[in-house]
Amino acid sequence: MPSAQEEIETPKESVSIDNYEEKTTSEERQHSDESEELETAADDFLQEQSEESTYKKPVILCLIEGRECELLYKKKTLDGFVVVKYEDGTEEEVPAEDVTLNRIIEA
């Protein structure tokens, strides 16, 4: 009959399982830290790219019946209309469907 001390002892297999769990948890933490560093680096890179690829003061140039004009997008108009400024300085409210976008440049 086994003694009480032999029944209470922890089997050798469970000790190795505990070590495995500790090792796995440590590796998971390290992997998590590396993932966070990569994510931070990726976010920084995308932020820089975003700043480089956006206009600070965009000028939207359009054509209306072959005449070049600038779209004054900050001026409020009725729905379906836009305000444009022609090269001679005159401003006009025109139907948006008559406007053809030509290009966007930096002011």
Phi, psi and omega per residue, in radians:
M1 nan 2.312 -3.102
P2 -1.219 2.572 3.120
S3 -1.357 2.896 -3.125
A4 -1.127 -0.556 -3.122
Q5 -1.188 -0.659 -3.134
E6 -1.186 -0.603 -3.135
E7 -1.245 -0.562 -3.087
I8 -1.403 -0.444 -3.097
E9 -1.036 2.502 3.106
T10 -1.403 2.283 3.110
P11 -1.087 2.638 -3.110
K12 -1.103 -0.531 -3.123
E13 -1.094 -0.696 -3.101
S14 -1.191 -0.541 3.078
V15 -1.102 -0.754 3.135
S16 -1.181 -0.564 3.089
I17 -1.159 -0.736 3.095
D18 -1.061 -0.769 3.116
N19 -1.089 -0.692 3.121
Y20 -1.104 -0.766 3.136
E21 -1.111 -0.724 3.101
E22 -1.111 -0.738 3.131
K23 -1.130 -0.759 -3.141
T24 -1.107 -0.770 3.127
T25 -1.080 -0.736 3.114
S26 -1.093 -0.774 3.128
E27 -1.142 -0.667 3.120
E28 -1.118 -0.716 3.098
R29 -1.085 -0.781 -3.139
Q30 -1.095 -0.752 3.128
H31 -1.121 -0.686 3.119
S32 -1.106 -0.754 3.108
D33 -1.083 -0.754 3.123
E34 -1.109 -0.706 3.131
S35 -1.103 -0.730 3.128
E36 -1.119 -0.701 3.112
E37 -1.105 -0.764 3.119
L38 -1.120 -0.716 3.137
E39 -1.126 -0.718 3.112
T40 -1.109 -0.776 3.126
A41 -1.086 -0.718 3.137
A42 -1.146 -0.735 3.106
D43 -1.073 -0.758 3.115
D44 -1.079 -0.757 3.137
F45 -1.086 -0.798 -3.136
L46 -1.134 -0.639 3.107
Q47 -1.104 -0.769 3.120
E48 -1.103 -0.764 3.136
Q49 -1.101 -0.694 -3.133
S50 -1.110 -0.742 -3.138
E51 -1.151 -0.632 -3.134
E52 -1.297 -0.478 -3.023
S53 -1.733 0.159 3.097
T54 -2.028 2.618 3.116
Y55 -1.434 2.433 3.057
K56 -1.388 -0.763 3.094
K57 -2.360 1.499 -3.087
P58 -1.289 2.525 3.005
V59 -2.099 2.115 -3.113
I60 -1.736 1.988 -3.134
L61 -1.708 2.389 -3.044
C62 -2.302 3.032 3.033
L63 -2.226 2.375 2.999
I64 -2.269 1.970 -3.109
E65 0.909 0.739 3.091
G66 1.436 -0.055 -3.121
R67 -1.741 2.235 -3.111
E68 -1.377 2.480 3.123
C69 -2.647 2.933 3.101
E70 -1.874 2.337 3.090
L71 -1.396 2.118 3.109
L72 -1.647 1.409 -2.990
Y73 -1.275 -0.216 3.141
K74 -1.499 -0.223 3.138
K75 -1.485 2.317 3.132
K76 -1.371 2.461 3.107
T77 -2.472 3.068 3.034
L78 -1.161 2.734 3.121
D79 -1.029 2.270 3.129
G80 1.590 0.018 3.129
F81 -2.150 2.712 3.060
V82 -2.391 2.773 3.075
V83 -1.798 2.305 3.096
V84 -2.159 2.736 3.100
K85 -2.159 2.102 -3.137
Y86 -1.389 2.922 -3.113
E87 -1.045 -0.490 -3.141
D88 -1.423 -0.014 3.071
G89 1.722 -0.147 -3.134
T90 -1.360 2.497 3.109
E91 -1.924 2.541 -3.107
E92 -2.594 2.483 3.036
E93 -1.627 2.145 -3.059
V94 -2.275 2.760 3.057
P95 -1.097 2.361 -3.102
A96 -1.057 -0.530 -3.128
E97 -1.189 -0.309 3.116
D98 -1.473 -0.160 -3.054
V99 -1.646 2.283 3.039
T100 -1.943 2.116 3.114
L101 -1.176 2.330 -3.129
N102 -1.845 -0.970 3.122
R103 -2.890 2.866 3.080
I104 -2.103 2.273 -3.125
I105 -2.259 2.900 3.053
E106 -1.462 2.392 -3.139
A107 -1.187 nan nan
